[in-house]
Amino acid sequence: MVKTGILEKQTMFLANSLKSLLTNGAVMVISHHLKLDQENI
């Protein structure tokens, strides 16, 4: 029981870390594209 609890916590932590990484990456890409668009106008 204890081992599965630790595994679940680690899996949730990894999943949340991946989500935040993907979100941060998406935000960076979008903001970068917005900057390029503003410069082109």
Secondary structure as UniProt FT lines:
FT   HELIX           2..40
//
